[in-house]
Amino acid sequence: MGYSSHTIYQEIGDHIYDIDVASEHDIPLIVKRIVEAGGDVHHVSKEQLSLEKIYFSLIDREHAETEREKYE
């Protein structure tokens, strides 16, 4: 049993990551895999995004892609 291929992560600080998962059921397996690989987990929290945050995140991502394409 693996975790979803929709898992997205971003390093937001020195060894600090923000991980987006498709399902909260993926979280225990992700933590287990980090620990098995030798990583330390000091904190895990669940945040559900509001529709507003999701909307603006998608708009920001689309804008960044459009800007990048201008300079390619």
MARPALUM-975206 format. One record per residue: x, y, z of N, C-alpha, C, CB in turn. Coordinates in nm, 3 decimals. Glycine has a CB too. Example, Ala and Ser with C-alpha at 12.3 -4.5 7.8 and 13.67 -1.06 7.14 Angstrom:
! MARPALUM-975206
+---------+---------+---------+---------+---------+---------+---------+---------+---------+---------+---------+---------+
!     n_x !     n_y !     n_z !    ca_x !    ca_y !    ca_z !     c_x !     c_y !     c_z !    cb_x !    cb_y !    cb_z !
+---------+---------+---------+---------+---------+---------+---------+---------+---------+---------+---------+---------+
!   1.319 !  -0.569 !   0.780 !   1.230 !  -0.450 !   0.780 !   1.320 !  -0.330 !   0.780 !   1.131 !  -0.447 !   0.905 !
!   1.285 !  -0.225 !   0.708 !   1.367 !  -0.106 !   0.714 !   1.290 !   0.003 !   0.787 !   1.408 !  -0.060 !   0.572 !
+---------+---------+---------+---------+---------+---------+---------+---------+---------+---------+---------+---------+
This chain:
! MARPALUM-975206
+---------+---------+---------+---------+---------+---------+---------+---------+---------+---------+---------+---------+
!     n_x !     n_y !     n_z !    ca_x !    ca_y !    ca_z !     c_x !     c_y !     c_z !    cb_x !    cb_y !    cb_z !
+---------+---------+---------+---------+---------+---------+---------+---------+---------+---------+---------+---------+
!   0.085 !  -0.119 !   0.000 !   0.000 !   0.000 !   0.000 !   0.088 !   0.124 !   0.000 !  -0.096 !   0.001 !   0.122 !
!   0.077 !   0.207 !  -0.100 !   0.157 !   0.330 !  -0.109 !   0.070 !   0.451 !  -0.087 !   0.226 !   0.339 !  -0.243 !
!   0.136 !   0.564 !  -0.079 !   0.058 !   0.686 !  -0.065 !   0.026 !   0.742 !  -0.202 !   0.132 !   0.791 !   0.020 !
!  -0.067 !   0.832 !  -0.206 !  -0.120 !   0.886 !  -0.330 !  -0.012 !   0.955 !  -0.413 !  -0.233 !   0.983 !  -0.300 !
!  -0.024 !   0.943 !  -0.543 !   0.071 !   1.012 !  -0.632 !   0.044 !   1.161 !  -0.636 !   0.063 !   0.954 !  -0.774 !
!  -0.061 !   1.208 !  -0.567 !  -0.096 !   1.349 !  -0.565 !  -0.029 !   1.422 !  -0.450 !  -0.246 !   1.365 !  -0.557 !
!   0.066 !   1.357 !  -0.382 !   0.134 !   1.420 !  -0.270 !   0.234 !   1.522 !  -0.324 !   0.205 !   1.313 !  -0.182 !
!   0.223 !   1.646 !  -0.275 !   0.309 !   1.754 !  -0.319 !   0.377 !   1.812 !  -0.196 !   0.229 !   1.864 !  -0.396 !
!   0.508 !   1.836 !  -0.206 !   0.577 !   1.896 !  -0.093 !   0.659 !   2.016 !  -0.137 !   0.666 !   1.793 !  -0.023 !
!   0.686 !   2.102 !  -0.040 !   0.764 !   2.223 !  -0.064 !   0.848 !   2.251 !   0.060 !   0.672 !   2.345 !  -0.100 !
!   0.976 !   2.275 !   0.040 !   1.061 !   2.312 !   0.153 !   1.034 !   2.458 !   0.186 !   1.214 !   2.287 !   0.122 !
!   0.990 !   2.484 !   0.309 !   0.955 !   2.620 !   0.349 !   1.053 !   2.678 !   0.450 !   0.815 !   2.622 !   0.407 !
!   1.153 !   2.601 !   0.487 !   1.255 !   2.646 !   0.580 !   1.367 !   2.544 !   0.582 !   1.196 !   2.667 !   0.724 !
!   1.463 !   2.564 !   0.668 !   1.576 !   2.472 !   0.680 !   1.525 !   2.339 !   0.737 !   1.688 !   2.532 !   0.771 !
!   1.513 !   2.239 !   0.650 !   1.461 !   2.107 !   0.687 !   1.317 !   2.113 !   0.736 !   1.550 !   2.044 !   0.794 !
!   1.241 !   2.208 !   0.686 !   1.099 !   2.221 !   0.720 !   1.020 !   2.212 !   0.590 !   1.070 !   2.357 !   0.796 !
!   0.924 !   2.121 !   0.588 !   0.849 !   2.096 !   0.466 !   0.700 !   2.112 !   0.488 !   0.879 !   1.956 !   0.413 !
!   0.634 !   2.159 !   0.386 !   0.488 !   2.166 !   0.380 !   0.447 !   2.060 !   0.278 !   0.436 !   2.312 !   0.341 !
!   0.367 !   1.964 !   0.320 !   0.330 !   1.854 !   0.233 !   0.179 !   1.855 !   0.213 !   0.377 !   1.718 !   0.292 !
!   0.138 !   1.860 !   0.087 !  -0.004 !   1.852 !   0.052 !  -0.035 !   1.707 !   0.015 !  -0.041 !   1.950 !  -0.065 !
!  -0.137 !   1.651 !   0.076 !  -0.175 !   1.514 !   0.046 !  -0.319 !   1.510 !  -0.003 !  -0.158 !   1.424 !   0.170 !
!  -0.348 !   1.411 !  -0.086 !  -0.483 !   1.396 !  -0.139 !  -0.580 !   1.346 !  -0.032 !  -0.482 !   1.299 !  -0.258 !
!  -0.527 !   1.270 !   0.063 !  -0.612 !   1.213 !   0.168 !  -0.537 !   1.214 !   0.300 !  -0.656 !   1.068 !   0.131 !
!  -0.607 !   1.243 !   0.408 !  -0.541 !   1.242 !   0.539 !  -0.496 !   1.101 !   0.577 !  -0.635 !   1.299 !   0.647 !
!  -0.548 !   1.000 !   0.509 !  -0.506 !   0.862 !   0.535 !  -0.363 !   0.837 !   0.489 !  -0.602 !   0.765 !   0.466 !
!  -0.309 !   0.925 !   0.404 !  -0.171 !   0.913 !   0.357 !  -0.069 !   0.957 !   0.463 !  -0.151 !   0.995 !   0.230 !
!  -0.110 !   1.038 !   0.558 !  -0.017 !   1.101 !   0.652 !   0.065 !   0.999 !   0.733 !  -0.093 !   1.189 !   0.747 !
!   0.005 !   0.898 !   0.796 !   0.086 !   0.803 !   0.873 !   0.193 !   0.733 !   0.790 !  -0.003 !   0.700 !   0.936 !
!   0.159 !   0.696 !   0.667 !   0.256 !   0.628 !   0.582 !   0.370 !   0.722 !   0.542 !   0.187 !   0.572 !   0.456 !
!   0.338 !   0.847 !   0.514 !   0.443 !   0.944 !   0.480 !   0.538 !   0.963 !   0.596 !   0.380 !   1.079 !   0.440 !
!   0.484 !   0.978 !   0.718 !   0.568 !   0.993 !   0.837 !   0.655 !   0.869 !   0.856 !   0.482 !   1.018 !   0.963 !
!   0.596 !   0.752 !   0.839 !   0.670 !   0.626 !   0.854 !   0.786 !   0.619 !   0.755 !   0.576 !   0.505 !   0.833 !
!   0.760 !   0.658 !   0.630 !   0.865 !   0.653 !   0.527 !   0.978 !   0.752 !   0.557 !   0.806 !   0.682 !   0.388 !
!   0.944 !   0.868 !   0.609 !   1.046 !   0.967 !   0.646 !   1.135 !   0.911 !   0.755 !   0.982 !   1.099 !   0.693 !
!   1.075 !   0.852 !   0.857 !   1.151 !   0.795 !   0.969 !   1.235 !   0.676 !   0.923 !   1.055 !   0.750 !   1.083 !
!   1.178 !   0.589 !   0.841 !   1.253 !   0.474 !   0.789 !   1.373 !   0.517 !   0.706 !   1.162 !   0.386 !   0.704 !
!   1.363 !   0.633 !   0.641 !   1.474 !   0.684 !   0.560 !   1.578 !   0.758 !   0.645 !   1.420 !   0.777 !   0.451 !
!   1.556 !   0.763 !   0.777 !   1.652 !   0.827 !   0.866 !   1.616 !   0.970 !   0.905 !   1.784 !   0.827 !   0.803 !
!   1.502 !   1.017 !   0.860 !   1.461 !   1.153 !   0.893 !   1.398 !   1.160 !   1.032 !   1.363 !   1.205 !   0.789 !
!   1.398 !   1.278 !   1.088 !   1.334 !   1.303 !   1.216 !   1.206 !   1.383 !   1.192 !   1.430 !   1.380 !   1.313 !
!   1.101 !   1.345 !   1.260 !   0.974 !   1.417 !   1.251 !   0.946 !   1.474 !   1.389 !   0.857 !   1.324 !   1.202 !
!   0.943 !   1.606 !   1.397 !   0.921 !   1.673 !   1.525 !   0.778 !   1.723 !   1.540 !   1.017 !   1.789 !   1.541 !
!   0.708 !   1.741 !   1.429 !   0.572 !   1.795 !   1.437 !   0.496 !   1.762 !   1.309 !   0.575 !   1.949 !   1.460 !
!   0.372 !   1.723 !   1.324 !   0.283 !   1.699 !   1.212 !   0.150 !   1.766 !   1.248 !   0.264 !   1.545 !   1.182 !
!   0.098 !   1.845 !   1.155 !  -0.033 !   1.906 !   1.180 !  -0.116 !   1.898 !   1.052 !  -0.018 !   2.053 !   1.228 !
!  -0.244 !   1.894 !   1.072 !  -0.337 !   1.886 !   0.959 !  -0.403 !   2.022 !   0.942 !  -0.444 !   1.774 !   0.980 !
!  -0.399 !   2.072 !   0.820 !  -0.464 !   2.199 !   0.789 !  -0.555 !   2.178 !   0.670 !  -0.359 !   2.312 !   0.761 !
!  -0.680 !   2.210 !   0.685 !  -0.771 !   2.203 !   0.572 !  -0.786 !   2.344 !   0.517 !  -0.910 !   2.143 !   0.612 !
!  -0.759 !   2.357 !   0.388 !  -0.765 !   2.487 !   0.325 !  -0.909 !   2.526 !   0.292 !  -0.680 !   2.489 !   0.199 !
!  -0.937 !   2.653 !   0.307 !  -1.067 !   2.704 !   0.267 !  -1.072 !   2.709 !   0.114 !  -1.094 !   2.846 !   0.328 !
!  -1.191 !   2.715 !   0.060 !  -1.205 !   2.726 !  -0.086 !  -1.136 !   2.852 !  -0.138 !  -1.353 !   2.727 !  -0.125 !
!  -1.140 !   2.958 !  -0.058 !  -1.075 !   3.083 !  -0.098 !  -0.924 !   3.063 !  -0.112 !  -1.103 !   3.193 !   0.005 !
!  -0.861 !   2.995 !  -0.016 !  -0.717 !   2.971 !  -0.024 !  -0.683 !   2.882 !  -0.144 !  -0.666 !   2.905 !   0.105 !
!  -0.765 !   2.782 !  -0.169 !  -0.741 !   2.694 !  -0.283 !  -0.752 !   2.772 !  -0.413 !  -0.841 !   2.576 !  -0.283 !
!  -0.854 !   2.855 !  -0.425 !  -0.875 !   2.936 !  -0.545 !  -0.754 !   3.026 !  -0.571 !  -1.003 !   3.020 !  -0.531 !
!  -0.712 !   3.100 !  -0.469 !  -0.600 !   3.193 !  -0.489 !  -0.469 !   3.119 !  -0.514 !  -0.585 !   3.284 !  -0.368 !
!  -0.452 !   3.002 !  -0.457 !  -0.334 !   2.922 !  -0.483 !  -0.329 !   2.881 !  -0.630 !  -0.332 !   2.797 !  -0.394 !
!  -0.443 !   2.839 !  -0.685 !  -0.449 !   2.801 !  -0.826 !  -0.425 !   2.920 !  -0.918 !  -0.585 !   2.737 !  -0.859 !
!  -0.480 !   3.035 !  -0.883 !  -0.461 !   3.156 !  -0.963 !  -0.314 !   3.197 !  -0.960 !  -0.550 !   3.271 !  -0.910 !
!  -0.250 !   3.192 !  -0.843 !  -0.108 !   3.227 !  -0.832 !  -0.022 !   3.131 !  -0.914 !  -0.064 !   3.224 !  -0.684 !
!  -0.053 !   3.003 !  -0.909 !   0.024 !   2.903 !  -0.985 !   0.009 !   2.928 !  -1.134 !  -0.023 !   2.760 !  -0.949 !
!  -0.114 !   2.956 !  -1.178 !  -0.140 !   2.983 !  -1.321 !  -0.065 !   3.108 !  -1.366 !  -0.291 !   2.999 !  -1.347 !
!  -0.065 !   3.210 !  -1.282 !   0.006 !   3.334 !  -1.314 !   0.157 !   3.309 !  -1.327 !  -0.023 !   3.441 !  -1.207 !
!   0.213 !   3.231 !  -1.235 !   0.356 !   3.201 !  -1.240 !   0.392 !   3.125 !  -1.366 !   0.398 !   3.120 !  -1.117 !
!   0.308 !   3.030 !  -1.407 !   0.334 !   2.955 !  -1.530 !   0.328 !   3.044 !  -1.651 !   0.234 !   2.841 !  -1.545 !
!   0.232 !   3.136 !  -1.655 !   0.219 !   3.231 !  -1.767 !   0.342 !   3.319 !  -1.775 !   0.091 !   3.318 !  -1.751 !
!   0.389 !   3.368 !  -1.662 !   0.508 !   3.454 !  -1.660 !   0.631 !   3.377 !  -1.707 !   0.531 !   3.510 !  -1.519 !
!   0.645 !   3.253 !  -1.663 !   0.761 !   3.172 !  -1.701 !   0.760 !   3.149 !  -1.852 !   0.761 !   3.037 !  -1.624 !
!   0.643 !   3.122 !  -1.909 !   0.632 !   3.096 !  -2.053 !   0.670 !   3.218 !  -2.135 !   0.491 !   3.052 !  -2.089 !
!   0.651 !   3.338 !  -2.083 !   0.688 !   3.461 !  -2.154 !   0.838 !   3.467 !  -2.181 !   0.645 !   3.584 !  -2.073 !
!   0.918 !   3.410 !  -2.090 !   1.062 !   3.424 !  -2.098 !   1.132 !   3.299 !  -2.152 !   1.117 !   3.457 !  -1.963 !
!   1.056 !   3.201 !  -2.198 !   1.116 !   3.080 !  -2.255 !   1.144 !   3.096 !  -2.401 !   1.028 !   2.961 !  -2.234 !
+---------+---------+---------+---------+---------+---------+---------+---------+---------+---------+---------+---------+
